[in-house]
Amino acid sequence: MPAFALGFASSALIARLTRASLLQVIREDYIRTARAKGLAERVVVTRHALKNSMIPVITILGPLLAGW
């Protein structure tokens, strides 16, 4: 229970950051190009969008884990 309580605030921060980053990346030209090629939406999101949107999340996770 204490581990859950301590991790809950951090997980909310990470989820918000991931969502904001993913929404920003979804609007990029290379995502539109991947969709125009006929790739499935799941492939576009996982291979193209999620990979690039995780860069800021990993940047924030480093200091978060170091301070934990």
All heavy atoms as TSV, in Angstrom:
chain	resi	resn	atom	element	x	y	z
A	1	MET	N	N	0.808	-1.203	0.000
A	1	MET	CA	C	0.000	0.000	0.000
A	1	MET	C	C	0.856	1.274	0.000
A	1	MET	O	O	0.539	2.178	-0.753
A	1	MET	CB	C	-0.944	-0.050	1.196
A	1	MET	CG	C	-2.001	0.995	1.117
A	1	MET	SD	S	-3.077	0.723	-0.282
A	1	MET	CE	C	-4.618	0.978	0.456
A	2	PRO	N	N	1.917	1.362	0.794
A	2	PRO	CA	C	2.726	2.582	0.755
A	2	PRO	C	C	3.407	2.800	-0.597
A	2	PRO	O	O	3.508	3.930	-1.060
A	2	PRO	CB	C	3.771	2.370	1.850
A	2	PRO	CG	C	3.185	1.369	2.758
A	2	PRO	CD	C	2.328	0.496	1.909
A	3	ALA	N	N	3.851	1.727	-1.226
A	3	ALA	CA	C	4.493	1.864	-2.537
A	3	ALA	C	C	3.495	2.381	-3.565
A	3	ALA	O	O	3.834	3.204	-4.421
A	3	ALA	CB	C	5.071	0.527	-2.981
A	4	PHE	N	N	2.265	1.897	-3.487
A	4	PHE	CA	C	1.219	2.375	-4.389
A	4	PHE	C	C	0.954	3.862	-4.177
A	4	PHE	O	O	0.835	4.626	-5.125
A	4	PHE	CB	C	-0.064	1.573	-4.177
A	4	PHE	CG	C	-1.206	2.055	-5.020
A	4	PHE	CD1	C	-1.247	1.787	-6.370
A	4	PHE	CD2	C	-2.231	2.794	-4.451
A	4	PHE	CE1	C	-2.297	2.232	-7.150
A	4	PHE	CE2	C	-3.285	3.244	-5.221
A	4	PHE	CZ	C	-3.317	2.958	-6.576
A	5	ALA	N	N	0.870	4.273	-2.939
A	5	ALA	CA	C	0.594	5.680	-2.617
A	5	ALA	C	C	1.722	6.589	-3.079
A	5	ALA	O	O	1.482	7.690	-3.574
A	5	ALA	CB	C	0.372	5.839	-1.117
A	6	LEU	N	N	2.961	6.141	-2.937
A	6	LEU	CA	C	4.093	6.959	-3.368
A	6	LEU	C	C	4.223	7.010	-4.881
A	6	LEU	O	O	4.628	8.029	-5.444
A	6	LEU	CB	C	5.385	6.421	-2.745
A	6	LEU	CG	C	5.538	6.632	-1.253
A	6	LEU	CD1	C	6.774	5.900	-0.749
A	6	LEU	CD2	C	5.628	8.108	-0.922
A	7	GLY	N	N	3.895	5.941	-5.546
A	7	GLY	CA	C	4.031	5.900	-6.995
A	7	GLY	C	C	2.874	6.514	-7.742
A	7	GLY	O	O	2.979	6.814	-8.936
A	8	PHE	N	N	1.775	6.709	-7.071
A	8	PHE	CA	C	0.574	7.222	-7.731
A	8	PHE	C	C	0.764	8.629	-8.281
A	8	PHE	O	O	0.367	8.915	-9.401
A	8	PHE	CB	C	-0.607	7.173	-6.761
A	8	PHE	CG	C	-1.933	7.352	-7.415
A	8	PHE	CD1	C	-2.406	6.400	-8.288
A	8	PHE	CD2	C	-2.706	8.472	-7.165
A	8	PHE	CE1	C	-3.632	6.542	-8.907
A	8	PHE	CE2	C	-3.925	8.638	-7.774
A	8	PHE	CZ	C	-4.397	7.669	-8.645
A	9	ALA	N	N	1.384	9.513	-7.530
A	9	ALA	CA	C	1.596	10.897	-7.987
A	9	ALA	C	C	2.546	10.929	-9.177
A	9	ALA	O	O	2.319	11.663	-10.140
A	9	ALA	CB	C	2.131	11.742	-6.845
A	10	SER	N	N	3.584	10.133	-9.123
A	10	SER	CA	C	4.539	10.102	-10.231
A	10	SER	C	C	3.912	9.526	-11.489
A	10	SER	O	O	4.186	10.001	-12.595
A	10	SER	CB	C	5.760	9.271	-9.859
A	10	SER	OG	O	6.447	9.856	-8.791
A	11	SER	N	N	3.076	8.519	-11.334
A	11	SER	CA	C	2.452	7.920	-12.512
A	11	SER	C	C	1.478	8.887	-13.177
A	11	SER	O	O	1.352	8.884	-14.403
A	11	SER	CB	C	1.750	6.620	-12.146
A	11	SER	OG	O	0.669	6.865	-11.285
A	12	ALA	N	N	0.820	9.711	-12.401
A	12	ALA	CA	C	-0.073	10.714	-12.981
A	12	ALA	C	C	0.719	11.737	-13.780
A	12	ALA	O	O	0.312	12.126	-14.883
A	12	ALA	CB	C	-0.864	11.405	-11.881
A	13	LEU	N	N	1.845	12.160	-13.266
A	13	LEU	CA	C	2.704	13.106	-13.985
A	13	LEU	C	C	3.205	12.503	-15.289
A	13	LEU	O	O	3.172	13.151	-16.340
A	13	LEU	CB	C	3.897	13.495	-13.100
A	13	LEU	CG	C	4.961	14.339	-13.778
A	13	LEU	CD1	C	4.505	15.781	-13.843
A	13	LEU	CD2	C	6.269	14.217	-13.042
A	14	ILE	N	N	3.627	11.260	-15.252
A	14	ILE	CA	C	4.145	10.587	-16.442
A	14	ILE	C	C	3.036	10.385	-17.469
A	14	ILE	O	O	3.248	10.564	-18.672
A	14	ILE	CB	C	4.803	9.254	-16.048
A	14	ILE	CG1	C	6.048	9.530	-15.216
A	14	ILE	CG2	C	5.155	8.425	-17.276
A	14	ILE	CD1	C	6.596	8.338	-14.498
A	15	ALA	N	N	1.847	10.030	-17.030
A	15	ALA	CA	C	0.719	9.839	-17.937
A	15	ALA	C	C	0.339	11.145	-18.623
A	15	ALA	O	O	0.078	11.165	-19.835
A	15	ALA	CB	C	-0.473	9.277	-17.180
A	16	ARG	N	N	0.302	12.235	-17.880
A	16	ARG	CA	C	-0.017	13.536	-18.475
A	16	ARG	C	C	1.025	13.956	-19.485
A	16	ARG	O	O	0.703	14.460	-20.563
A	16	ARG	CB	C	-0.118	14.603	-17.388
A	16	ARG	CG	C	-1.473	14.701	-16.783
A	16	ARG	CD	C	-1.642	15.890	-15.865
A	16	ARG	NE	N	-0.626	16.903	-15.985
A	16	ARG	CZ	C	-0.183	17.637	-14.972
A	16	ARG	NH1	N	-0.662	17.457	-13.778
A	16	ARG	NH2	N	0.745	18.551	-15.160
A	17	LEU	N	N	2.289	13.758	-19.145
A	17	LEU	CA	C	3.377	14.120	-20.047
A	17	LEU	C	C	3.350	13.261	-21.309
A	17	LEU	O	O	3.547	13.768	-22.418
A	17	LEU	CB	C	4.715	13.971	-19.335
A	17	LEU	CG	C	5.950	14.352	-20.143
A	17	LEU	CD1	C	5.906	15.828	-20.521
A	17	LEU	CD2	C	7.201	14.052	-19.362
A	18	THR	N	N	3.080	11.968	-21.165
A	18	THR	CA	C	3.008	11.074	-22.317
A	18	THR	C	C	1.873	11.477	-23.239
A	18	THR	O	O	2.039	11.525	-24.458
A	18	THR	CB	C	2.809	9.620	-21.853
A	18	THR	OG1	O	3.873	9.276	-20.978
A	18	THR	CG2	C	2.787	8.669	-23.021
A	19	ARG	N	N	0.727	11.789	-22.671
A	19	ARG	CA	C	-0.428	12.194	-23.480
A	19	ARG	C	C	-0.151	13.482	-24.235
A	19	ARG	O	O	-0.414	13.585	-25.433
A	19	ARG	CB	C	-1.653	12.362	-22.595
A	19	ARG	CG	C	-2.883	12.761	-23.373
A	19	ARG	CD	C	-4.078	12.980	-22.447
A	19	ARG	NE	N	-5.262	13.297	-23.182
A	19	ARG	CZ	C	-5.588	14.519	-23.602
A	19	ARG	NH1	N	-4.797	15.539	-23.335
A	19	ARG	NH2	N	-6.692	14.726	-24.280
A	20	ALA	N	N	0.391	14.475	-23.552
A	20	ALA	CA	C	0.685	15.753	-24.196
A	20	ALA	C	C	1.721	15.590	-25.306
A	20	ALA	O	O	1.579	16.164	-26.393
A	20	ALA	CB	C	1.172	16.754	-23.160
A	21	SER	N	N	2.733	14.802	-25.046
A	21	SER	CA	C	3.769	14.580	-26.039
A	21	SER	C	C	3.230	13.821	-27.243
A	21	SER	O	O	3.548	14.139	-28.388
A	21	SER	CB	C	4.921	13.813	-25.393
A	21	SER	OG	O	5.949	13.603	-26.301
A	22	LEU	N	N	2.386	12.823	-26.996
A	22	LEU	CA	C	1.805	12.042	-28.085
A	22	LEU	C	C	0.880	12.901	-28.942
A	22	LEU	O	O	0.909	12.811	-30.175
A	22	LEU	CB	C	1.051	10.843	-27.527
A	22	LEU	CG	C	0.597	9.792	-28.518
A	22	LEU	CD1	C	1.773	9.213	-29.279
A	22	LEU	CD2	C	-0.159	8.700	-27.818
A	23	LEU	N	N	0.087	13.748	-28.325
A	23	LEU	CA	C	-0.793	14.636	-29.087
A	23	LEU	C	C	-0.008	15.615	-29.941
A	23	LEU	O	O	-0.420	15.961	-31.043
A	23	LEU	CB	C	-1.725	15.390	-28.140
A	23	LEU	CG	C	-2.824	14.559	-27.502
A	23	LEU	CD1	C	-3.597	15.407	-26.502
A	23	LEU	CD2	C	-3.751	13.996	-28.562
A	24	GLN	N	N	1.139	16.029	-29.453
A	24	GLN	CA	C	1.978	16.941	-30.225
A	24	GLN	C	C	2.606	16.222	-31.420
A	24	GLN	O	O	2.660	16.763	-32.521
A	24	GLN	CB	C	3.068	17.511	-29.329
A	24	GLN	CG	C	3.936	18.532	-29.999
A	24	GLN	CD	C	4.981	19.092	-29.043
A	24	GLN	OE1	O	5.124	18.632	-27.916
A	24	GLN	NE2	N	5.708	20.068	-29.495
A	25	VAL	N	N	3.057	15.014	-31.212
A	25	VAL	CA	C	3.713	14.254	-32.284
A	25	VAL	C	C	2.712	13.824	-33.350
A	25	VAL	O	O	3.038	13.789	-34.539
A	25	VAL	CB	C	4.449	13.028	-31.684
A	25	VAL	CG1	C	4.886	12.054	-32.750
A	25	VAL	CG2	C	5.649	13.486	-30.888
A	26	ILE	N	N	1.485	13.530	-32.961
A	26	ILE	CA	C	0.452	13.064	-33.905
A	26	ILE	C	C	0.218	14.092	-35.020
A	26	ILE	O	O	-0.146	13.727	-36.125
A	26	ILE	CB	C	-0.861	12.784	-33.137
A	26	ILE	CG1	C	-0.729	11.524	-32.309
A	26	ILE	CG2	C	-2.048	12.673	-34.060
A	26	ILE	CD1	C	-0.748	10.243	-33.085
A	27	ARG	N	N	0.466	15.348	-34.749
A	27	ARG	CA	C	0.221	16.409	-35.738
A	27	ARG	C	C	1.363	16.600	-36.726
A	27	ARG	O	O	1.261	17.434	-37.623
A	27	ARG	CB	C	-0.029	17.724	-35.008
A	27	ARG	CG	C	-1.268	17.700	-34.167
A	27	ARG	CD	C	-1.539	19.060	-33.574
A	27	ARG	NE	N	-2.628	18.959	-32.617
A	27	ARG	CZ	C	-2.492	19.165	-31.316
A	27	ARG	NH1	N	-1.338	19.508	-30.826
A	27	ARG	NH2	N	-3.526	19.043	-30.526
A	28	GLU	N	N	2.437	15.853	-36.590
A	28	GLU	CA	C	3.613	16.037	-37.441
A	28	GLU	C	C	3.373	15.488	-38.851
A	28	GLU	O	O	2.521	14.637	-39.077
A	28	GLU	CB	C	4.825	15.334	-36.816
A	28	GLU	CG	C	5.255	15.909	-35.497
A	28	GLU	CD	C	5.854	17.295	-35.601
A	28	GLU	OE1	O	6.427	17.628	-36.667
A	28	GLU	OE2	O	5.752	18.045	-34.619
A	29	ASP	N	N	4.189	15.988	-39.784
A	29	ASP	CA	C	4.054	15.595	-41.186
A	29	ASP	C	C	4.365	14.127	-41.423
A	29	ASP	O	O	3.722	13.475	-42.239
A	29	ASP	CB	C	4.968	16.452	-42.066
A	29	ASP	CG	C	4.487	17.888	-42.173
A	29	ASP	OD1	O	3.279	18.120	-41.974
A	29	ASP	OD2	O	5.323	18.764	-42.463
A	30	TYR	N	N	5.364	13.582	-40.743
A	30	TYR	CA	C	5.724	12.196	-41.000
A	30	TYR	C	C	4.641	11.227	-40.546
A	30	TYR	O	O	4.527	10.120	-41.073
A	30	TYR	CB	C	7.072	11.831	-40.382
A	30	TYR	CG	C	7.166	11.949	-38.889
A	30	TYR	CD1	C	6.854	10.887	-38.070
A	30	TYR	CD2	C	7.584	13.135	-38.293
A	30	TYR	CE1	C	6.947	10.979	-36.697
A	30	TYR	CE2	C	7.687	13.245	-36.926
A	30	TYR	CZ	C	7.362	12.165	-36.137
A	30	TYR	OH	O	7.466	12.274	-34.784
A	31	ILE	N	N	3.803	11.642	-39.606
A	31	ILE	CA	C	2.669	10.811	-39.199
A	31	ILE	C	C	1.612	10.822	-40.302
A	31	ILE	O	O	1.047	9.787	-40.647
A	31	ILE	CB	C	2.072	11.295	-37.865
A	31	ILE	CG1	C	3.107	11.235	-36.754
A	31	ILE	CG2	C	0.828	10.505	-37.500
A	31	ILE	CD1	C	3.568	9.851	-36.396
A	32	ARG	N	N	1.381	11.991	-40.868
A	32	ARG	CA	C	0.436	12.080	-41.990
A	32	ARG	C	C	0.928	11.259	-43.179
A	32	ARG	O	O	0.144	10.614	-43.870
A	32	ARG	CB	C	0.247	13.537	-42.410
A	32	ARG	CG	C	-0.959	14.149	-41.763
A	32	ARG	CD	C	-1.226	15.521	-42.298
A	32	ARG	NE	N	-0.854	16.424	-41.189
A	32	ARG	CZ	C	-0.135	17.503	-41.316
A	32	ARG	NH1	N	0.299	17.890	-42.481
A	32	ARG	NH2	N	0.144	18.236	-40.264
A	33	THR	N	N	2.229	11.289	-43.408
A	33	THR	CA	C	2.807	10.511	-44.512
A	33	THR	C	C	2.625	9.016	-44.271
A	33	THR	O	O	2.284	8.269	-45.191
A	33	THR	CB	C	4.304	10.834	-44.661
A	33	THR	OG1	O	4.458	12.241	-44.851
A	33	THR	CG2	C	4.907	10.088	-45.819
A	34	ALA	N	N	2.849	8.566	-43.048
A	34	ALA	CA	C	2.670	7.146	-42.727
A	34	ALA	C	C	1.221	6.722	-42.920
A	34	ALA	O	O	0.943	5.630	-43.426
A	34	ALA	CB	C	3.125	6.875	-41.298
A	35	ARG	N	N	0.296	7.586	-42.550
A	35	ARG	CA	C	-1.125	7.273	-42.752
A	35	ARG	C	C	-1.462	7.246	-44.238
A	35	ARG	O	O	-2.250	6.412	-44.687
A	35	ARG	CB	C	-1.998	8.295	-42.040
A	35	ARG	CG	C	-2.039	8.104	-40.559
A	35	ARG	CD	C	-3.002	9.082	-39.922
A	35	ARG	NE	N	-3.073	8.862	-38.497
A	35	ARG	CZ	C	-3.069	9.823	-37.601
A	35	ARG	NH1	N	-3.002	11.094	-37.974
A	35	ARG	NH2	N	-3.137	9.539	-36.322
A	36	ALA	N	N	-0.863	8.174	-45.009
A	36	ALA	CA	C	-1.130	8.227	-46.441
A	36	ALA	C	C	-0.580	6.998	-47.160
A	36	ALA	O	O	-1.111	6.595	-48.196
A	36	ALA	CB	C	-0.509	9.491	-47.035
A	37	LYS	N	N	0.461	6.408	-46.615
A	37	LYS	CA	C	1.010	5.176	-47.193
A	37	LYS	C	C	0.059	3.998	-47.020
A	37	LYS	O	O	0.224	2.973	-47.665
A	37	LYS	CB	C	2.325	4.813	-46.504
A	37	LYS	CG	C	3.505	5.608	-46.922
A	37	LYS	CD	C	4.669	5.165	-46.067
A	37	LYS	CE	C	5.982	5.391	-46.711
A	37	LYS	NZ	N	7.092	4.945	-45.856
A	38	GLY	N	N	-0.890	4.130	-46.127
A	38	GLY	CA	C	-1.855	3.072	-45.911
A	38	GLY	C	C	-1.529	2.188	-44.718
A	38	GLY	O	O	-2.104	1.109	-44.580
A	39	LEU	N	N	-0.622	2.628	-43.871
A	39	LEU	CA	C	-0.296	1.846	-42.687
A	39	LEU	C	C	-1.479	1.848	-41.724
A	39	LEU	O	O	-2.225	2.815	-41.650
A	39	LEU	CB	C	0.928	2.418	-41.982
A	39	LEU	CG	C	2.249	2.316	-42.720
A	39	LEU	CD1	C	3.347	3.020	-41.942
A	39	LEU	CD2	C	2.623	0.872	-42.943
A	40	ALA	N	N	-1.604	0.777	-40.994
A	40	ALA	CA	C	-2.685	0.680	-40.003
A	40	ALA	C	C	-2.437	1.702	-38.890
A	40	ALA	O	O	-1.297	2.037	-38.576
A	40	ALA	CB	C	-2.731	-0.727	-39.420
A	41	GLU	N	N	-3.514	2.170	-38.302
A	41	GLU	CA	C	-3.406	3.186	-37.257
A	41	GLU	C	C	-2.573	2.692	-36.077
A	41	GLU	O	O	-1.803	3.446	-35.496
A	41	GLU	CB	C	-4.809	3.590	-36.781
A	41	GLU	CG	C	-4.820	4.745	-35.827
A	41	GLU	CD	C	-4.390	6.067	-36.445
A	41	GLU	OE1	O	-4.433	6.192	-37.687
A	41	GLU	OE2	O	-3.999	6.968	-35.683
A	42	ARG	N	N	-2.719	1.437	-35.757
A	42	ARG	CA	C	-1.948	0.862	-34.646
A	42	ARG	C	C	-0.450	0.904	-34.938
A	42	ARG	O	O	0.350	1.211	-34.057
A	42	ARG	CB	C	-2.398	-0.574	-34.417
A	42	ARG	CG	C	-1.755	-1.239	-33.262
A	42	ARG	CD	C	-2.323	-2.616	-33.064
A	42	ARG	NE	N	-1.802	-3.196	-31.847
A	42	ARG	CZ	C	-2.196	-4.329	-31.362
A	42	ARG	NH1	N	-3.133	-5.020	-31.978
A	42	ARG	NH2	N	-1.672	-4.797	-30.264
A	43	VAL	N	N	-0.075	0.624	-36.162
A	43	VAL	CA	C	1.331	0.667	-36.560
A	43	VAL	C	C	1.847	2.099	-36.538
A	43	VAL	O	O	2.960	2.360	-36.081
A	43	VAL	CB	C	1.510	0.033	-37.965
A	43	VAL	CG1	C	2.924	0.227	-38.473
A	43	VAL	CG2	C	1.142	-1.422	-37.928
A	44	VAL	N	N	1.047	3.014	-37.021
A	44	VAL	CA	C	1.449	4.424	-37.034
A	44	VAL	C	C	1.697	4.910	-35.614
A	44	VAL	O	O	2.704	5.566	-35.331
A	44	VAL	CB	C	0.377	5.296	-37.739
A	44	VAL	CG1	C	0.674	6.770	-37.571
A	44	VAL	CG2	C	0.291	4.942	-39.206
A	45	VAL	N	N	0.795	4.578	-34.714
A	45	VAL	CA	C	0.931	5.057	-33.344
A	45	VAL	C	C	2.105	4.390	-32.637
A	45	VAL	O	O	2.914	5.062	-31.996
A	45	VAL	CB	C	-0.385	4.839	-32.557
A	45	VAL	CG1	C	-0.196	5.100	-31.084
A	45	VAL	CG2	C	-1.469	5.743	-33.118
A	46	THR	N	N	2.232	3.070	-32.756
A	46	THR	CA	C	3.282	2.386	-32.002
A	46	THR	C	C	4.664	2.605	-32.593
A	46	THR	O	O	5.615	2.875	-31.858
A	46	THR	CB	C	3.004	0.871	-31.909
A	46	THR	OG1	O	2.844	0.341	-33.209
A	46	THR	CG2	C	1.794	0.605	-31.064
A	47	ARG	N	N	4.812	2.470	-33.888
A	47	ARG	CA	C	6.148	2.556	-34.488
A	47	ARG	C	C	6.632	3.983	-34.674
A	47	ARG	O	O	7.815	4.258	-34.513
A	47	ARG	CB	C	6.162	1.869	-35.850
A	47	ARG	CG	C	6.198	0.389	-35.747
A	47	ARG	CD	C	6.560	-0.206	-37.067
A	47	ARG	NE	N	6.351	-1.641	-37.033
A	47	ARG	CZ	C	6.245	-2.388	-38.109
A	47	ARG	NH1	N	6.338	-1.835	-39.288
A	47	ARG	NH2	N	6.054	-3.677	-37.988
A	48	HIS	N	N	5.737	4.871	-35.066
A	48	HIS	CA	C	6.165	6.224	-35.402
A	48	HIS	C	C	5.908	7.221	-34.275
A	48	HIS	O	O	6.820	7.911	-33.841
A	48	HIS	CB	C	5.462	6.683	-36.685
A	48	HIS	CG	C	5.791	5.842	-37.870
A	48	HIS	ND1	N	7.003	5.907	-38.497
A	48	HIS	CD2	C	5.069	4.913	-38.531
A	48	HIS	CE1	C	7.021	5.052	-39.514
A	48	HIS	NE2	N	5.858	4.431	-39.549
A	49	ALA	N	N	4.679	7.302	-33.827
A	49	ALA	CA	C	4.321	8.348	-32.865
A	49	ALA	C	C	4.837	8.052	-31.466
A	49	ALA	O	O	5.440	8.911	-30.826
A	49	ALA	CB	C	2.802	8.529	-32.848
A	50	LEU	N	N	4.620	6.852	-30.972
A	50	LEU	CA	C	4.987	6.538	-29.595
A	50	LEU	C	C	6.495	6.585	-29.381
A	50	LEU	O	O	6.967	7.054	-28.350
A	50	LEU	CB	C	4.423	5.181	-29.200
A	50	LEU	CG	C	4.343	4.891	-27.718
A	50	LEU	CD1	C	3.502	5.948	-27.015
A	50	LEU	CD2	C	3.760	3.524	-27.473
A	51	LYS	N	N	7.245	6.103	-30.367
A	51	LYS	CA	C	8.704	6.140	-30.255
A	51	LYS	C	C	9.199	7.574	-30.068
A	51	LYS	O	O	10.020	7.849	-29.198
A	51	LYS	CB	C	9.341	5.569	-31.514
A	51	LYS	CG	C	9.746	4.151	-31.413
A	51	LYS	CD	C	10.601	3.826	-32.616
A	51	LYS	CE	C	10.519	2.375	-32.963
A	51	LYS	NZ	N	11.259	2.080	-34.172
A	52	ASN	N	N	8.712	8.478	-30.899
A	52	ASN	CA	C	9.177	9.860	-30.840
A	52	ASN	C	C	8.583	10.637	-29.683
A	52	ASN	O	O	9.189	11.591	-29.202
A	52	ASN	CB	C	8.876	10.566	-32.157
A	52	ASN	CG	C	9.754	10.059	-33.270
A	52	ASN	OD1	O	10.956	9.939	-33.110
A	52	ASN	ND2	N	9.153	9.730	-34.386
A	53	SER	N	N	7.417	10.256	-29.221
A	53	SER	CA	C	6.828	10.980	-28.102
A	53	SER	C	C	7.420	10.555	-26.762
A	53	SER	O	O	7.242	11.240	-25.761
A	53	SER	CB	C	5.315	10.787	-28.082
A	53	SER	OG	O	4.997	9.465	-27.739
A	54	MET	N	N	8.116	9.435	-26.725
A	54	MET	CA	C	8.704	8.966	-25.467
A	54	MET	C	C	10.008	9.680	-25.112
A	54	MET	O	O	10.491	9.556	-23.983
A	54	MET	CB	C	8.944	7.457	-25.528
A	54	MET	CG	C	7.668	6.642	-25.511
A	54	MET	SD	S	6.584	7.013	-24.133
A	54	MET	CE	C	7.463	6.254	-22.804
A	55	ILE	N	N	10.582	10.444	-26.020
A	55	ILE	CA	C	11.841	11.137	-25.750
A	55	ILE	C	C	11.713	12.092	-24.560
A	55	ILE	O	O	12.514	12.018	-23.628
A	55	ILE	CB	C	12.354	11.837	-27.025
A	55	ILE	CG1	C	12.719	10.788	-28.075
A	55	ILE	CG2	C	13.557	12.718	-26.713
A	55	ILE	CD1	C	13.001	11.355	-29.443
A	56	PRO	N	N	10.719	13.000	-24.526
A	56	PRO	CA	C	10.602	13.862	-23.347
A	56	PRO	C	C	10.223	13.099	-22.073
A	56	PRO	O	O	10.627	13.484	-20.974
A	56	PRO	CB	C	9.505	14.864	-23.704
A	56	PRO	CG	C	9.089	14.594	-25.073
A	56	PRO	CD	C	9.783	13.390	-25.572
A	57	VAL	N	N	9.493	12.021	-22.217
A	57	VAL	CA	C	9.089	11.240	-21.051
A	57	VAL	C	C	10.319	10.593	-20.414
A	57	VAL	O	O	10.483	10.624	-19.187
A	57	VAL	CB	C	8.041	10.177	-21.444
A	57	VAL	CG1	C	7.705	9.287	-20.272
A	57	VAL	CG2	C	6.796	10.843	-21.987
A	58	ILE	N	N	11.190	10.032	-21.224
A	58	ILE	CA	C	12.423	9.420	-20.716
A	58	ILE	C	C	13.306	10.478	-20.068
A	58	ILE	O	O	13.951	10.228	-19.048
A	58	ILE	CB	C	13.176	8.697	-21.852
A	58	ILE	CG1	C	12.325	7.583	-22.442
A	58	ILE	CG2	C	14.516	8.161	-21.382
A	58	ILE	CD1	C	11.993	6.461	-21.496
A	59	THR	N	N	13.317	11.678	-20.641
A	59	THR	CA	C	14.101	12.775	-20.074
A	59	THR	C	C	13.630	13.129	-18.667
A	59	THR	O	O	14.430	13.409	-17.785
A	59	THR	CB	C	14.011	14.020	-20.986
A	59	THR	OG1	O	14.452	13.651	-22.299
A	59	THR	CG2	C	14.843	15.151	-20.470
A	60	ILE	N	N	12.329	13.101	-18.443
A	60	ILE	CA	C	11.779	13.402	-17.118
A	60	ILE	C	C	11.941	12.213	-16.171
A	60	ILE	O	O	12.128	12.387	-14.971
A	60	ILE	CB	C	10.285	13.803	-17.246
A	60	ILE	CG1	C	10.148	15.080	-18.059
A	60	ILE	CG2	C	9.636	13.957	-15.886
A	60	ILE	CD1	C	10.816	16.290	-17.451
A	61	LEU	N	N	11.862	11.002	-16.699
A	61	LEU	CA	C	11.977	9.815	-15.858
A	61	LEU	C	C	13.360	9.691	-15.209
A	61	LEU	O	O	13.470	9.171	-14.087
A	61	LEU	CB	C	11.702	8.561	-16.670
A	61	LEU	CG	C	10.263	8.129	-16.771
A	61	LEU	CD1	C	10.132	6.913	-17.675
A	61	LEU	CD2	C	9.667	7.845	-15.430
A	62	GLY	N	N	14.406	10.148	-15.880
A	62	GLY	CA	C	15.746	10.056	-15.330
A	62	GLY	C	C	15.871	10.720	-13.974
A	62	GLY	O	O	16.214	10.067	-12.967
A	63	PRO	N	N	15.614	12.023	-13.867
A	63	PRO	CA	C	15.685	12.670	-12.567
A	63	PRO	C	C	14.641	12.172	-11.553
A	63	PRO	O	O	14.909	12.134	-10.352
A	63	PRO	CB	C	15.415	14.147	-12.878
A	63	PRO	CG	C	15.720	14.312	-14.313
A	63	PRO	CD	C	15.440	12.990	-14.948
A	64	LEU	N	N	13.470	11.751	-12.053
A	64	LEU	CA	C	12.461	11.218	-11.144
A	64	LEU	C	C	12.960	9.952	-10.461
A	64	LEU	O	O	12.784	9.779	-9.252
A	64	LEU	CB	C	11.188	10.897	-11.925
A	64	LEU	CG	C	10.029	11.864	-11.798
A	64	LEU	CD1	C	8.894	11.459	-12.717
A	64	LEU	CD2	C	9.550	11.993	-10.405
A	65	LEU	N	N	13.550	9.066	-11.241
A	65	LEU	CA	C	14.052	7.816	-10.663
A	65	LEU	C	C	15.290	8.052	-9.811
A	65	LEU	O	O	15.507	7.336	-8.828
A	65	LEU	CB	C	14.355	6.807	-11.767
A	65	LEU	CG	C	13.122	6.248	-12.475
A	65	LEU	CD1	C	13.556	5.315	-13.606
A	65	LEU	CD2	C	12.213	5.529	-11.522
A	66	ALA	N	N	16.101	9.030	-10.170
A	66	ALA	CA	C	17.297	9.330	-9.377
A	66	ALA	C	C	16.922	9.896	-7.998
A	66	ALA	O	O	17.586	9.607	-7.015
A	66	ALA	CB	C	18.173	10.316	-10.123
A	67	GLY	N	N	15.856	10.655	-7.945
A	67	GLY	CA	C	15.416	11.233	-6.691
A	67	GLY	C	C	14.569	10.298	-5.857
A	67	GLY	O	O	14.263	10.573	-4.706
A	68	TRP	N	N	14.233	9.182	-6.394
A	68	TRP	CA	C	13.358	8.245	-5.715
A	68	TRP	C	C	14.138	7.401	-4.825
A	68	TRP	O	O	14.348	6.954	-3.933
A	68	TRP	CB	C	12.632	7.414	-6.758
A	68	TRP	CG	C	11.529	6.570	-6.224
A	68	TRP	CD1	C	10.544	6.945	-5.375
A	68	TRP	CD2	C	11.300	5.195	-6.527
A	68	TRP	NE1	N	9.694	5.914	-5.151
A	68	TRP	CE2	C	10.140	4.817	-5.846
A	68	TRP	CE3	C	11.929	4.275	-7.316
A	68	TRP	CZ2	C	9.615	3.557	-5.927
A	68	TRP	CZ3	C	11.410	3.026	-7.399
A	68	TRP	CH2	C	10.264	2.667	-6.703
